[in-house]
Amino acid sequence: MRFVSWNVNGIRAAIRKGIDDYFESLDADIVMLQEVRALPEQLPKGWNWPKGYEVHMHCAEKKGYSGVATLSREAIKTVETGMNGSVDTGDSEGRVLITEHQGFTCINTYLPSGSNKQERQEFKEAWMDEWRAFLAPYLKMEAPVIVCGDLNIAHTEDDIWNAKGNAKSSGFLPQEREWFTQLLADGWSDAFRNHVGEGEKIYSWWSNRGQARALNRGWRIDYFLLNEAAKNMVSDVSIVRQGGIDVSDHAPVILDLNF
């Protein structure tokens, strides 16, 4: 079964740039999108989501901001949003979408960015702590749990092109990296890193500044995190860099599981 996680940097712009061709070529059973930045009624007239998918969107209250969407060929039993936490009551920024399927659970997440502003960094770190606690019960599930999304953190020096130059940048701060280490210590598996091994510097996001994309000066901030049951089913994990050039500033991450 194929899962795709992709920050599309605005679904309306992505449609104009040809995301429909990617939907077809990726041929995924579950597609989880982040930073959709549109309400259903704002989607282009005459455009439809790809055929064969059940689609659920969880939009931010603020128009043109944040938001996630999950597309599934597999029947969805239940849909939930948010973490029931105190940092962002009601998940007004549209960051967490949980879908329960027959035999597995998906958690689509768009973790906040620090945005180089202290108040947003504080919001991000409080949100991170709540999210980690929210995920904890899912580790105990015997069925596979697939957590994915743009987590806005590069965990190790393998996940960023210029570790020294970004040591004080939001997304690569010591406390963020330590938090990620603790998240993995809880029991979550970083599917991509476990599959390709250490030392492989493959990225999923590139700044629009300078020649970051052309020179492949990126960050890996888009992840699949798996519980024990899902971890043992991995057959392949890859990042399609071209999708981060043609459609978005992020590339789609593909996870193949042997159910």
Secondary structure, DSSP 8 states (H G I E B T S, - for coil): -EEEEEE-S-HHHHHHTTHHHHHHHH--SEEEEE-----GGGS-TT----TT-EEEEE--SSTTS--EEEEESS-EEEEEES---STTTT-TT--EEEEEETTEEEEEEE----TT-HHHHHHHHHHHHHHHHHHHHHHT-SS-EEEEEE-----SGGGBS-TTTTTTSTTS-HHHHHHHHHHHHHT-EEHHHHHH-TT----SEE-SSTTTTTTT-EE--EEEEE-HHHHTTEEEEEE-TTHHHHT-SB--EEEEE--
